[in-house]
Amino acid sequence: MSIDEWAAVVGMAGVALTGVATLVKLWIINPFSTKIDELNGNFSTLNTALSKSQIEIDEISKHLSQHDVTLATHGEQIHTLFNKNDK
């Protein structure tokens, strides 16, 4: 083969590879990139919701602890009142 023929083969191979790469990018990579961006947005929304939920859970836990103390105090007060009446 002459140099002109090799150059033509290399040129055609380059055009074919460029075409295949463009098709792969258009049909595979771009749709995946779009879906990945959408998924990242969904994860961001989920993380925000989980953070808010955790804050609310912490507040509920704090209130529950306060109620436990109040119930224990009331229990002791009731116990003391019954012991005073027994004497």
VMD Tcl script that draws the C-alpha trace (Angstrom):
set ca {
  {0.00 0.00 0.00}
  {1.17 3.45 -0.75}
  {1.27 6.32 1.67}
  {-1.82 7.84 0.04}
  {-3.76 4.64 0.64}
  {-2.60 4.47 4.28}
  {-3.59 8.09 4.79}
  {-7.03 7.36 3.33}
  {-7.48 4.31 5.61}
  {-6.35 6.27 8.67}
  {-8.66 9.14 7.71}
  {-11.66 6.85 7.25}
  {-10.90 5.09 10.55}
  {-10.67 8.47 12.27}
  {-14.01 9.56 10.83}
  {-15.61 6.25 11.84}
  {-14.21 6.42 15.39}
  {-15.34 10.03 15.73}
  {-18.82 9.03 14.57}
  {-18.99 6.13 17.02}
  {-17.72 8.33 19.87}
  {-20.34 10.97 19.06}
  {-23.12 8.39 18.98}
  {-21.97 6.89 22.29}
  {-21.93 10.35 23.83}
  {-25.39 11.23 22.51}
  {-27.12 7.90 23.21}
  {-25.39 6.73 26.37}
  {-23.35 9.35 28.20}
  {-25.73 12.34 27.94}
  {-28.83 10.43 29.16}
  {-26.82 8.95 32.03}
  {-25.47 12.38 32.95}
  {-29.00 13.77 32.99}
  {-30.24 10.94 35.20}
  {-27.24 11.27 37.53}
  {-27.91 15.01 37.91}
  {-31.57 14.24 38.66}
  {-30.53 11.60 41.19}
  {-28.12 14.03 42.87}
  {-30.97 16.53 43.20}
  {-33.18 13.85 44.74}
  {-30.44 12.92 47.22}
  {-30.02 16.58 48.13}
  {-33.75 16.88 48.79}
  {-33.67 13.66 50.82}
  {-30.71 14.89 52.90}
  {-32.54 18.14 53.64}
  {-35.67 16.25 54.70}
  {-33.62 13.88 56.88}
  {-31.88 16.80 58.57}
  {-35.21 18.43 59.37}
  {-36.56 15.12 60.65}
  {-33.53 14.64 62.89}
  {-33.99 18.12 64.37}
  {-37.65 17.33 65.09}
  {-36.73 13.95 66.60}
  {-34.17 15.64 68.86}
  {-36.78 18.17 70.02}
  {-39.32 15.41 70.70}
  {-36.69 13.45 72.63}
  {-35.90 16.53 74.72}
  {-39.59 17.05 75.53}
  {-40.00 13.36 76.33}
  {-37.09 13.53 78.76}
  {-38.68 16.55 80.44}
  {-41.96 14.66 80.73}
  {-40.15 11.66 82.24}
  {-38.70 13.94 84.94}
  {-42.11 15.49 85.57}
  {-43.75 12.05 85.85}
  {-41.05 10.85 88.24}
  {-41.52 13.99 90.35}
  {-45.28 13.50 90.42}
  {-44.82 9.85 91.33}
  {-42.64 10.82 94.27}
  {-45.12 13.49 95.34}
  {-48.00 10.99 95.24}
  {-45.91 8.46 97.17}
  {-45.11 11.12 99.78}
  {-48.78 12.10 100.10}
  {-49.83 8.48 100.67}
  {-47.07 8.02 103.25}
  {-48.20 11.17 105.12}
  {-51.77 9.85 105.27}
  {-50.59 6.48 106.63}
  {-48.86 8.09 109.63}
}
mol new
graphics top color blue
foreach p $ca { graphics top sphere $p radius 0.5 }
foreach p [lrange $ca 0 end-1] q [lrange $ca 1 end] { graphics top cylinder $p $q radius 0.2 }
display resetview
